[in-house]
C-alpha cells in the first residue's frame, strides 16, 4: 500500500509541474488519499505523507515558493482522515 501511495504522490507531483489546474489537482489529492486511507486505515498518516509530500519536495527543488506545496500536504492529511473515519464507521456498523 505504501508503494502505491508513494507512486500516486510522485505522479501527482509530476502533474503539478505540468499544469496550473489547481482544482483538479486538489480533487485528485483528496480522492487518492481518501481511497488509500480507507483501504489501509491503520496507516492513514503514512498514506497522507506518501501522497502529499512529493509535491512540496518537487516544488522546493524547482525553486517554487514552499508554502504552496504545504497546502497539498494539508489536503492529503484531510483526505486521509476522512478515509480513516469512513473505514472506522464501516467496521463499526
Phi and psi in degrees as GROMACS dihedral restraints (atoms count N, CA, C in turn):
[ dihedral_restraints ]
;  ai    aj    ak    al  type     phi  dphi    fc
    3     4     5     6     1   -64.4    20    10
    4     5     6     7     1   -41.2    20    10
    6     7     8     9     1   -65.9    20    10
    7     8     9    10     1   -36.7    20    10
    9    10    11    12     1   -65.7    20    10
   10    11    12    13     1   -42.8    20    10
   12    13    14    15     1   -65.4    20    10
   13    14    15    16     1   -41.7    20    10
   15    16    17    18     1   -66.9    20    10
   16    17    18    19     1   -39.7    20    10
   18    19    20    21     1   -62.4    20    10
   19    20    21    22     1   -41.8    20    10
   21    22    23    24     1   -63.8    20    10
   22    23    24    25     1   -39.4    20    10
   24    25    26    27     1   -64.6    20    10
   25    26    27    28     1   -40.8    20    10
   27    28    29    30     1   -66.6    20    10
   28    29    30    31     1   -42.4    20    10
   30    31    32    33     1   -62.2    20    10
   31    32    33    34     1   -40.2    20    10
   33    34    35    36     1   -69.4    20    10
   34    35    36    37     1   -31.4    20    10
   36    37    38    39     1   -67.2    20    10
   37    38    39    40     1   -40.7    20    10
   39    40    41    42     1   -65.0    20    10
   40    41    42    43     1   -41.2    20    10
   42    43    44    45     1   -61.1    20    10
   43    44    45    46     1   -39.0    20    10
   45    46    47    48     1   -63.6    20    10
   46    47    48    49     1   -35.6    20    10
   48    49    50    51     1   -69.8    20    10
   49    50    51    52     1   -28.2    20    10
   51    52    53    54     1   -98.3    20    10
   52    53    54    55     1    -5.8    20    10
   54    55    56    57     1  -139.7    20    10
   55    56    57    58     1   162.8    20    10
   57    58    59    60     1  -115.1    20    10
   58    59    60    61     1    15.1    20    10
   60    61    62    63     1   -86.2    20    10
   61    62    63    64     1    83.1    20    10
   63    64    65    66     1   -67.7    20    10
   64    65    66    67     1   -37.4    20    10
   66    67    68    69     1   -61.8    20    10
   67    68    69    70     1   -44.2    20    10
   69    70    71    72     1   -67.1    20    10
   70    71    72    73     1   -40.1    20    10
   72    73    74    75     1   -64.3    20    10
   73    74    75    76     1   -41.4    20    10
   75    76    77    78     1   -62.8    20    10
   76    77    78    79     1   -42.3    20    10
   78    79    80    81     1   -61.2    20    10
   79    80    81    82     1   -43.0    20    10
   81    82    83    84     1   -65.5    20    10
   82    83    84    85     1   -38.4    20    10
   84    85    86    87     1   -61.9    20    10
   85    86    87    88     1   -45.8    20    10
   87    88    89    90     1   -64.8    20    10
   88    89    90    91     1   -45.2    20    10
   90    91    92    93     1   -63.5    20    10
   91    92    93    94     1   -45.7    20    10
   93    94    95    96     1   -63.8    20    10
   94    95    96    97     1   -48.0    20    10
   96    97    98    99     1   -69.8    20    10
   97    98    99   100     1   -37.6    20    10
   99   100   101   102     1   -63.9    20    10
  100   101   102   103     1   -48.4    20    10
  102   103   104   105     1   -65.3    20    10
  103   104   105   106     1   -44.2    20    10
  105   106   107   108     1   -70.2    20    10
  106   107   108   109     1   -35.3    20    10
  108   109   110   111     1   -72.0    20    10
  109   110   111   112     1   -30.5    20    10
  111   112   113   114     1   -69.2    20    10
  112   113   114   115     1   -32.7    20    10
  114   115   116   117     1   -75.4    20    10
  115   116   117   118     1   -39.1    20    10
  117   118   119   120     1  -125.8    20    10
  118   119   120   121     1    74.9    20    10
  120   121   122   123     1   -70.1    20    10
  121   122   123   124     1   -23.5    20    10
  123   124   125   126     1   -66.6    20    10
  124   125   126   127     1   -27.6    20    10
  126   127   128   129     1  -114.3    20    10
  127   128   129   130     1    40.9    20    10
  129   130   131   132     1   -60.2    20    10
  130   131   132   133     1   -36.6    20    10
  132   133   134   135     1   -68.2    20    10
  133   134   135   136     1   -36.1    20    10
  135   136   137   138     1   -70.4    20    10
  136   137   138   139     1   -37.3    20    10
  138   139   140   141     1   -61.1    20    10
  139   140   141   142     1   -45.6    20    10
  141   142   143   144     1   -60.1    20    10
  142   143   144   145     1   -43.8    20    10
  144   145   146   147     1   -68.0    20    10
  145   146   147   148     1   -42.8    20    10
  147   148   149   150     1   -68.5    20    10
  148   149   150   151     1   -34.5    20    10
  150   151   152   153     1   -81.3    20    10
  151   152   153   154     1   -39.9    20    10
  153   154   155   156     1   -93.8    20    10
  154   155   156   157     1   -24.7    20    10
  156   157   158   159     1   -72.8    20    10
  157   158   159   160     1   -31.1    20    10
  159   160   161   162     1   -60.9    20    10
  160   161   162   163     1   -30.6    20    10
  162   163   164   165     1   -65.6    20    10
  163   164   165   166     1   -51.8    20    10
  165   166   167   168     1   -63.6    20    10
  166   167   168   169     1   -33.6    20    10
  168   169   170   171     1   -65.8    20    10
  169   170   171   172     1   -42.6    20    10
  171   172   173   174     1   -68.5    20    10
  172   173   174   175     1   -40.0    20    10
  174   175   176   177     1   -65.7    20    10
  175   176   177   178     1   -37.7    20    10
  177   178   179   180     1   -65.9    20    10
  178   179   180   181     1   -40.2    20    10
  180   181   182   183     1   -68.3    20    10
  181   182   183   184     1   -31.0    20    10
  183   184   185   186     1   -87.2    20    10
  184   185   186   187     1    -3.7    20    10
  186   187   188   189     1    90.7    20    10
  187   188   189   190     1    12.2    20    10
  189   190   191   192     1   -77.4    20    10
  190   191   192   193     1   171.4    20    10
  192   193   194   195     1   -71.3    20    10
  193   194   195   196     1   119.7    20    10
  195   196   197   198     1   -59.3    20    10
  196   197   198   199     1   -36.6    20    10
  198   199   200   201     1   -61.0    20    10
  199   200   201   202     1   -25.7    20    10
  201   202   203   204     1   -63.7    20    10
  202   203   204   205     1   -40.2    20    10
  204   205   206   207     1   -71.9    20    10
  205   206   207   208     1   -24.8    20    10
  207   208   209   210     1   -66.1    20    10
  208   209   210   211     1   -29.3    20    10
  210   211   212   213     1   -63.9    20    10
  211   212   213   214     1   -36.3    20    10
  213   214   215   216     1   -61.7    20    10
  214   215   216   217     1   -42.2    20    10
  216   217   218   219     1   -64.7    20    10
  217   218   219   220     1   -37.5    20    10
  219   220   221   222     1   -63.4    20    10
  220   221   222   223     1   -41.3    20    10
  222   223   224   225     1   -66.5    20    10
  223   224   225   226     1   -37.2    20    10
  225   226   227   228     1   -71.3    20    10
  226   227   228   229     1   -33.4    20    10
  228   229   230   231     1   -65.2    20    10
  229   230   231   232     1   -43.0    20    10
  231   232   233   234     1   -63.1    20    10
  232   233   234   235     1   -44.9    20    10
  234   235   236   237     1   -63.2    20    10
  235   236   237   238     1   -40.1    20    10
  237   238   239   240     1   -66.9    20    10
  238   239   240   241     1   -38.3    20    10
  240   241   242   243     1   -66.0    20    10
  241   242   243   244     1   -37.7    20    10
  243   244   245   246     1   -65.4    20    10
  244   245   246   247     1   -43.6    20    10
  246   247   248   249     1   -62.0    20    10
  247   248   249   250     1   -40.0    20    10
  249   250   251   252     1   -61.5    20    10
  250   251   252   253     1   -44.7    20    10
  252   253   254   255     1   -64.2    20    10
  253   254   255   256     1   -39.7    20    10
  255   256   257   258     1   -64.3    20    10
  256   257   258   259     1   -42.3    20    10
  258   259   260   261     1   -64.1    20    10
  259   260   261   262     1   -42.3    20    10
  261   262   263   264     1   -65.6    20    10
  262   263   264   265     1   -41.1    20    10
  264   265   266   267     1   -66.1    20    10
  265   266   267   268     1   -37.7    20    10
  267   268   269   270     1   -67.5    20    10
  268   269   270   271     1   -40.0    20    10
  270   271   272   273     1   -75.6    20    10
  271   272   273   274     1   -25.8    20    10
  273   274   275   276     1   -77.7    20    10
  274   275   276   277     1   -24.5    20    10
